[in-house]
Amino acid sequence: MTGVVRLLRRPAAGALAGQVTSALAGFVLQVAAARALGAAGLATFSLAYGAIVLATAVCSGLVGDSLTVLDRREPRVRAGLHVSTALVSGTAGLAGCVLGVTTGVLPAWAGLLLGAATAAFVLEDTLRRLLMAAGRFWSLPAVDVTSLVVALGALVVAARSGGLSLSSFVVALLAGQSAAAVVAWLLLPADERPRGPWRRPALGTVLAFGSWRAAAQTVRPALLTVLRLFVVAVAGAAAYGPLEAARVYTAPTLVLVAGLGTFLLPYFVQLRPQGPAAGLRAADRAAAGLALAVGAVGLVAVLALPWAGPLVTGGGYAVPAGAVAGWSVYAVASAVLLPYSGLASVHGAQRRVLVLRAFEFASLAAVAVLLLAVDGGVPWTPLALTLGPVLAAVAVRRSVLLPLARRTPVPAVREPAVA
């Protein structure tokens, strides 16, 4: 019993629990969309949701990674983080309003709320990253459960008032993320709450590090957004719907991978005084462990598909097994890349990481071949995407981390145990 308590007190256990609840919250909401909106409606919702995730990734890289790596207690850096968050969330919210109103997919009022939901999503994610940076990993489940409960409550009210629509999910997103942001604020230590200062922000310091991380963070959401647009343009929204349902089905695995990255970054910061060689050994262990764990989860997902798939779609359409396998393999490849890109960024090589992650976009060529030259190739497009992160992981390790480890002296410092 004592061993279990000691395990639960570890930051890694809290980080894992936080990512499980985060994955669960997003998964339940997307399953609700898959069941209530149908294949074409799910595809439309996924495009909007993907754009919100893309905006959040920008802020997560620019601010979330910066507040983890930089000295956020220094007044000018702290002001720079505050101003950067306000600028990104405000710009994202305005863009959400414009897209929601001009595309005609939503009523005007819901289009405006899409902008508010986007801003709330960005702010909640930033407060969540601040909880991680402050070591409050076990506060994350409370934030995520709040988001889920409030969002589902909004959907229940909408269902009883006349049925669920795309607008209902926009309202649910806004309500859930706003409530979660309030809870995250309350759970932060008083000295960590972003109330000031705002004057003389060191925007240059934040941008010098965070802009490259922000660009790197947008690679995967941008890639998935391009994939959605490409498949919808070539095969139609109805054809993309089952592919998105397969992504929703495997979404907990993908979110878990991303969440573990937010834990690995502060761990590599902790290892930084020991030099790149110690970090590379830790990254190799992390990459192998993540690949095995994510692969096992993916295998379970494939085996459970015959009975779990209809739970996602409500039995209205099938979840393709090939797409589930492809998304699972893609998650494994992403997990392998994660430790290497994080370690390289901690050692100041974030620019080179961004350049090398351009390999991920090369996988779109394989996607194009599948869609244009192979009949029935849509379900296999996630497998084609796997090529990108595999190439990027090999490139970052061989051309950035290995040379860095070889030319940097090894300090005589004891390596801390993994939490």
C-alpha positions in Angstrom: 0.0 0.0 0.0 2.9 2.4 0.9 4.4 1.7 -2.5 1.2 2.5 -4.3 0.9 5.8 -2.4 4.5 6.7 -3.2 3.9 5.9 -6.9 0.8 8.1 -6.9 2.8 11.0 -5.4 5.2 11.0 -8.3 4.9 13.9 -10.8 5.0 11.4 -13.7 1.9 9.6 -12.3 0.1 12.9 -12.0 1.1 13.9 -15.5 -0.2 10.6 -16.8 -3.4 10.9 -14.9 -3.9 14.4 -16.3 -3.4 13.3 -19.9 -5.8 10.4 -19.4 -8.5 12.8 -18.2 -7.7 15.2 -21.0 -7.9 12.4 -23.5 -11.2 11.2 -22.0 -12.7 14.7 -22.1 -11.9 15.2 -25.8 -12.8 11.7 -26.7 -16.3 11.8 -25.1 -17.1 15.1 -26.9 -16.0 13.9 -30.3 -17.9 10.6 -29.8 -20.9 12.7 -29.1 -20.4 14.6 -32.3 -19.8 11.3 -34.2 -23.1 9.9 -33.0 -25.2 13.1 -33.2 -24.0 14.7 -36.4 -23.4 11.8 -38.7 -20.4 11.2 -41.0 -20.6 14.5 -42.9 -21.4 16.5 -39.7 -18.5 14.9 -37.9 -16.2 15.9 -40.7 -17.3 19.5 -40.5 -17.0 19.5 -36.7 -13.5 18.0 -37.0 -12.4 20.8 -39.4 -13.5 23.4 -36.9 -12.1 21.6 -33.9 -8.9 21.0 -35.7 -8.5 24.7 -36.4 -9.0 25.4 -32.7 -6.4 22.8 -31.8 -4.0 24.4 -34.3 -4.4 27.8 -32.7 -3.9 26.3 -29.3 -0.7 24.6 -30.5 0.7 28.0 -31.4 0.1 29.3 -27.9 1.3 26.1 -26.4 4.6 26.3 -28.2 5.0 30.1 -27.8 3.9 30.5 -24.2 3.5 27.0 -22.7 7.0 25.8 -23.6 8.5 29.2 -22.8 7.1 29.4 -19.3 8.5 25.9 -18.7 12.1 26.6 -20.0 12.5 30.3 -19.4 12.6 32.0 -16.0 9.0 32.9 -15.7 9.6 34.6 -12.3 11.7 37.4 -13.9 9.3 40.4 -14.2 10.0 41.3 -17.9 9.8 37.6 -19.0 6.6 37.2 -17.0 5.1 40.3 -18.7 6.2 38.9 -22.1 4.4 35.6 -21.4 1.2 37.5 -20.4 1.2 39.8 -23.4 2.0 36.9 -25.8 -0.9 34.9 -24.4 -3.3 37.8 -24.8 -2.1 38.4 -28.4 -2.4 34.8 -29.5 -5.8 34.2 -27.8 -7.2 37.4 -29.1 -6.0 36.8 -32.6 -7.2 33.2 -32.6 -10.6 34.3 -31.3 -10.9 37.0 -34.0 -10.0 34.4 -36.6 -12.6 32.0 -35.2 -15.3 34.7 -35.5 -14.4 35.5 -39.1 -14.3 31.8 -40.1 -17.5 31.0 -38.3 -19.4 33.9 -39.8 -18.1 33.9 -43.4 -18.2 30.2 -44.1 -21.9 30.0 -43.6 -21.6 26.6 -41.8 -22.9 28.2 -38.6 -25.6 30.8 -37.8 -24.1 34.2 -37.2 -24.5 34.0 -33.4 -22.8 30.6 -33.3 -20.0 31.9 -35.6 -19.3 34.7 -33.0 -19.4 32.1 -30.2 -16.9 30.0 -32.2 -14.4 32.8 -31.8 -15.1 33.0 -28.1 -14.7 29.2 -27.8 -11.4 29.4 -29.6 -10.0 32.1 -27.2 -11.3 30.1 -24.2 -9.6 27.0 -25.5 -6.3 28.7 -25.8 -6.5 30.4 -22.4 -7.5 27.1 -20.7 -4.6 25.3 -22.3 -2.1 28.0 -21.2 -3.3 27.8 -17.6 -3.1 24.0 -17.8 0.5 24.3 -19.0 1.2 26.6 -16.1 -0.1 24.0 -13.6 2.4 21.5 -15.2 5.3 24.0 -14.9 4.4 24.6 -11.3 4.4 20.9 -10.6 0.6 20.7 -9.9 0.1 17.6 -12.1 -2.6 16.2 -9.9 -4.7 19.3 -10.4 -5.1 18.5 -14.1 -7.8 15.9 -13.7 -10.0 18.4 -11.8 -9.6 20.8 -14.7 -10.4 18.2 -17.3 -13.4 16.7 -15.5 -14.8 20.2 -15.1 -14.5 20.8 -18.9 -16.2 17.5 -19.7 -19.1 17.8 -17.2 -19.9 21.3 -18.2 -19.7 20.6 -21.9 -21.9 17.5 -21.6 -24.3 19.5 -19.5 -24.6 22.1 -22.3 -25.2 19.3 -24.8 -28.0 17.8 -22.6 -29.7 21.2 -22.4 -29.4 21.6 -26.1 -30.8 18.1 -26.8 -33.8 18.7 -24.6 -34.4 22.1 -26.2 -34.7 20.9 -29.8 -31.9 18.6 -30.8 -28.1 18.7 -31.3 -26.5 20.6 -34.1 -23.0 21.9 -34.9 -23.9 25.1 -33.0 -24.7 23.0 -29.9 -21.1 21.7 -29.9 -19.7 25.2 -30.2 -21.7 26.3 -27.2 -20.5 23.2 -25.3 -16.9 23.9 -26.1 -17.2 27.5 -24.9 -19.0 26.5 -21.7 -16.6 23.7 -20.9 -13.4 25.5 -21.6 -14.4 28.6 -19.8 -15.3 26.7 -16.6 -12.1 24.7 -16.8 -10.1 27.9 -17.1 -11.7 29.2 -13.9 -10.9 26.0 -12.1 -7.3 26.0 -13.3 -6.9 29.6 -12.1 -8.1 28.7 -8.7 -5.9 25.6 -8.4 -2.7 27.6 -9.3 -0.4 28.7 -6.5 -1.2 32.4 -5.7 2.3 33.5 -6.9 1.9 31.7 -10.2 -1.5 33.2 -11.2 -1.0 35.4 -14.3 -2.1 38.8 -12.9 0.9 40.8 -13.7 3.2 42.5 -14.4 2.3 43.7 -17.9 4.7 46.6 -18.4 8.0 46.4 -20.4 7.4 42.8 -21.6 10.4 40.9 -22.8 8.7 39.9 -26.0 12.0 39.4 -27.8 13.1 36.8 -25.2 9.8 34.9 -25.4 9.7 35.0 -29.2 13.4 34.0 -29.6 12.6 30.7 -27.9 8.9 30.3 -28.2 8.4 31.2 -31.9 10.3 28.2 -33.0 8.6 25.9 -30.6 5.2 27.4 -31.7 6.0 26.7 -35.3 7.1 23.1 -34.4 4.0 22.6 -32.4 1.8 23.5 -35.3 3.3 20.9 -37.6 1.1 18.1 -36.6 -2.2 20.0 -36.3 -1.5 21.7 -39.6 -0.7 18.3 -41.2 -4.0 16.8 -40.0 -5.9 19.9 -41.1 -4.3 19.6 -44.6 -5.2 15.9 -44.6 -8.8 16.7 -43.7 -9.1 19.3 -46.4 -7.4 17.1 -49.0 -9.6 14.1 -48.4 -12.8 16.1 -48.2 -11.8 17.9 -51.5 -11.0 14.6 -53.3 -13.4 12.2 -51.8 -16.1 14.3 -50.0 -17.1 14.9 -46.4 -19.1 11.6 -46.3 -16.0 9.7 -47.3 -13.8 11.4 -44.7 -16.3 10.9 -41.9 -15.3 7.2 -41.2 -11.6 8.2 -41.4 -12.3 10.9 -38.8 -14.3 8.4 -36.7 -11.2 6.1 -36.7 -9.1 9.1 -35.5 -11.6 9.8 -32.8 -11.5 6.1 -31.8 -7.7 6.3 -31.4 -7.6 9.9 -30.1 -6.9 8.9 -26.5 -3.6 7.4 -27.7 -2.7 10.5 -29.7 -3.5 12.9 -26.9 -1.6 10.7 -24.4 1.5 11.0 -26.6 1.2 14.8 -26.8 0.6 15.0 -23.1 3.6 12.9 -22.2 5.7 15.4 -24.2 4.6 18.2 -21.8 6.1 16.1 -19.0 9.3 15.2 -20.8 10.1 18.8 -21.6 10.6 19.9 -17.9 12.4 16.6 -17.2 14.9 17.4 -19.9 15.3 20.8 -18.4 16.1 19.1 -15.2 18.7 17.0 -17.0 20.3 19.9 -18.9 23.1 20.6 -16.4 24.4 17.1 -17.0 24.9 17.8 -20.7 23.4 16.5 -24.0 24.9 13.0 -23.6 22.9 12.2 -20.5 19.8 13.7 -22.1 20.3 11.5 -25.2 20.4 8.4 -23.1 17.2 9.4 -21.4 15.6 10.3 -24.7 16.5 6.9 -26.2 14.9 5.1 -23.2 11.8 7.3 -23.4 11.4 6.7 -27.2 11.7 3.0 -26.7 9.3 2.9 -23.8 6.8 5.2 -25.4 6.9 3.1 -28.7 6.2 -0.1 -26.8 3.4 1.4 -24.6 1.7 3.2 -27.5 2.0 0.2 -29.8 0.4 -2.0 -27.1 -2.5 0.4 -26.7 -2.9 0.5 -30.5 -3.0 -3.3 -30.7 -5.8 -3.4 -28.1 -7.7 -0.7 -30.1 -7.6 -2.8 -33.2 -8.6 -6.0 -31.4 -11.5 -4.3 -29.7 -12.8 -2.5 -32.8 -15.6 -5.0 -33.7 -17.5 -4.2 -30.5 -16.0 -0.8 -29.5 -16.3 0.8 -33.0 -20.1 1.0 -33.0 -20.0 2.7 -29.6 -18.3 5.7 -31.4 -20.6 6.0 -34.4 -23.8 4.6 -32.9 -23.8 2.0 -35.6 -24.7 4.5 -38.3 -21.5 3.7 -40.3 -18.5 1.4 -39.9 -15.1 2.5 -38.5 -12.5 1.1 -41.0 -10.0 -1.3 -39.4 -7.3 -0.1 -41.8 -7.7 3.5 -40.6 -7.6 2.4 -36.9 -4.4 0.5 -37.5 -2.9 3.4 -39.5 -3.7 6.0 -36.8 -2.2 3.6 -34.2 1.1 3.2 -36.1 1.1 7.0 -36.7 0.8 7.4 -32.9 3.8 5.1 -32.4 5.9 7.1 -34.8 4.9 10.4 -33.1 5.9 9.0 -29.8 9.3 8.1 -31.0 9.9 11.6 -32.4 8.7 13.4 -29.2 11.7 12.8 -26.8 14.3 13.7 -29.5 12.6 17.0 -30.6 12.0 18.0 -26.9 15.6 17.3 -25.9 17.0 19.2 -28.9 14.8 22.2 -28.1 15.9 22.3 -24.5 19.5 22.5 -25.7 18.8 25.4 -28.0 18.4 23.6 -31.3 14.7 24.4 -31.8 15.3 26.0 -35.2 17.0 22.9 -36.6 14.2 20.8 -35.1 11.6 22.9 -37.0 13.6 22.5 -40.3 13.9 18.7 -39.9 10.2 18.3 -39.0 9.5 19.5 -42.5 10.0 15.8 -43.3 6.5 15.3 -41.9 4.9 17.3 -44.7 6.7 15.0 -47.2 4.3 12.3 -46.2 1.5 14.3 -47.9 3.0 13.1 -51.2 2.3 9.5 -50.2 -1.2 10.6 -49.2 -1.8 12.1 -52.6 -0.7 8.9 -54.3 -3.1 6.9 -52.2 -6.0 9.2 -52.9 -5.5 9.8 -56.6 -4.1 6.5 -57.8 -5.5 3.8 -55.5 -9.2 2.9 -55.3 -10.4 2.8 -51.7 -7.1 4.4 -50.5 -8.8 6.8 -48.0 -8.6 4.5 -45.0 -4.9 4.0 -45.5 -3.9 7.7 -45.5 -3.0 7.7 -41.8 -0.5 4.9 -42.4 1.1 7.0 -45.2 1.5 9.9 -42.7 3.7 7.7 -40.5 6.6 8.2 -42.9 7.0 11.8 -41.8 7.6 11.5 -38.1 9.9 8.4 -38.6 12.1 10.4 -40.9 12.1 13.4 -38.7 13.0 11.3 -35.6 16.0 9.8 -37.3 17.1 13.1 -38.7 16.9 14.9 -35.3 18.8 12.2 -33.5 21.5 11.7 -36.0 22.2 15.3 -37.2 21.4 17.3 -34.0 21.6 15.3 -30.8 24.5 12.9 -31.6 26.9 15.7 -32.7 25.9 17.8 -29.7 26.5 14.9 -27.3 29.9 14.2 -28.9 31.3 17.7 -28.7 30.0 18.6 -25.3 32.0 17.6 -22.2 30.2 15.4 -19.7 29.8 17.2 -16.3 30.4 15.2 -13.1 26.8 15.4 -11.9 24.6 12.6 -10.8 21.6 11.9 -13.1 18.3 12.3 -11.3 15.9 9.4 -11.3 12.9 9.6 -13.6 9.9 10.8 -11.5 
